[in-house]
Amino acid sequence: MNDIEKNLRDIKSTIPEDITLVAVSKTKPISDLKQAYDIGQRVFGENKIQEMTDKWETLPKDISWHMIGHVQTNKVKYMAEYVDLIHAVDSYKLLKEINKQAKKHNRTIHCLLQVKIAEEESKFGLTQEETTSLLASEELKHLTNVHIQGLMGMATFTSNQEQIKNEFEQIKTLFEQLKPTYTQLKTLSIGMSGDYKIAIDSGSTMVRIGSSIFGERNYN
Ligand SMILES: *Cc1c(COP(=O)(O)O)cnc(C)c1O
């Protein structure tokens, strides 16, 4: 058994079956994705639209493609035909464009709202107040080709487990508060290679795992 196969099986054995595993394959060659595909992985996450589109064109069509990175409005059109879930939606303007492009293809694109939970200033995302008011907004009702199915968050990159746990608990609490009113909210996308166990303890329903499956990324 090669590394990818072994890693994937190991990871899967630690994740409850009702939690979706997004295999984050950004920067990795098609052959790596194919190995994961061949042992049954069908959900892949990418953070660059061009790269994801190249992979979508080449690989079997029963793969569910998730865009996990920050999305520029002018690039939505390149993935509108096929993307299943966009994780990092952080503005009404972006939702409006996703809706417009989805309509052109006669589809509904599923989205998650990215909530800012990390301390670092650099992290994208909505504040809790912005998340709540976006969900409550009248304008949202006109966007018939987008379906907001949950929230996504990224914890601070730190070895401080307490802090990570705290940040995940914040988004979990918000998720639970919103769910009774917005019953379409089903997905809480939290947890990466370094923190997915804490995320699962905090109520994650979807984990995004890259390097623990495919190995460290080389950005050269
Ligand atoms: C790269 C990335 C991941 C996966 O990170 P690993 O630490 O390699 O598991 C998860 N989520 C987002 C948003 C990412 O950009």
PDBQT file of the ligand as one rigid body, heavy atoms in Angstrom, charges set to zero:
ROOT
HETATM    1  C1  LIG A 301      -4.991  24.006   2.722  1.00  0.00    +0.000 C 
HETATM    2  C2  LIG A 301      -6.266  24.098   3.455  1.00  0.00    +0.000 A 
HETATM    3  C3  LIG A 301      -6.719  23.025   4.247  1.00  0.00    +0.000 A 
HETATM    4  C4  LIG A 301      -5.929  21.755   4.484  1.00  0.00    +0.000 C 
HETATM    5  O1  LIG A 301      -4.797  22.007   5.245  1.00  0.00    +0.000 OA
HETATM    6  P1  LIG A 301      -3.897  20.819   5.856  1.00  0.00    +0.000 P 
HETATM    7  O2  LIG A 301      -3.255  21.426   7.026  1.00  0.00    +0.000 OA
HETATM    8  O3  LIG A 301      -2.936  20.455   4.786  1.00  0.00    +0.000 OA
HETATM    9  O4  LIG A 301      -4.801  19.704   6.191  1.00  0.00    +0.000 OA
HETATM   10  C5  LIG A 301      -7.956  23.160   4.866  1.00  0.00    +0.000 A 
HETATM   11  N1  LIG A 301      -8.708  24.270   4.717  1.00  0.00    +0.000 NA
HETATM   12  C6  LIG A 301      -8.312  25.306   3.965  1.00  0.00    +0.000 A 
HETATM   13  C7  LIG A 301      -9.192  26.498   3.841  1.00  0.00    +0.000 C 
HETATM   14  C8  LIG A 301      -7.081  25.263   3.315  1.00  0.00    +0.000 A 
HETATM   15  O5  LIG A 301      -6.685  26.307   2.574  1.00  0.00    +0.000 OA
ENDROOT
TORSDOF 0
